[in-house]
Amino acid sequence: MSRFTKIILILSVVAFIFTISSFAQEKADEMVKCTVSGNEMKKSEAKGSMEYKGETYYFCCDNCIKSFKENPEKYVNQEKPEGQEHVHQHGEDQMHEHADDTVVDPVCGMKIKKSEAKATYEYNGKTYYFCMKGCKEKFEKDPEKYAKKK
């Protein structure tokens, strides 16, 4: 094999690898919807995915993955219901609202259902939910501290 042929062969292999990697990146950046919340995201930004009955489902957060695992049939082939809210705000004490009505207490970080909250508090037009009255009292003393964490 001549030196010229070897160079052409190597360049062809390199071009093929670049083509494949470009295709893979394009595939990773295609838009998908979270199966639970309905939020659109790039496939590469999905928090996770799961195979179920031969289909792949994507999720925007850990809570959505958990909800799907608990009852996949509830979410398979379903449209996002009208008015279903799903709010993402980053940080350790995230405030998430899902179809299952789960929120995070902004003071202690405990996950609770809205219907099981021991106390609520309106601040700047938003309702905050608390696992116990003590958390609400802490929030009332310094709402800016906890509202910024959400």
Secondary structure, 3 states (H helix, E strand, C coil): CCHHHHHHHHHHHHHHHHHHHHHHHHHHCCEEEECCCCCEEEHHHCCEEEEECCEEEEECCHHHHHHHHHCHHHHCCCCCCCCCCCCCCCCCCCCCCCCCCEEECCCCCCEEEHHHCCEEEEECCEEEEECCHHHHHHHHHCHHHHHCCC
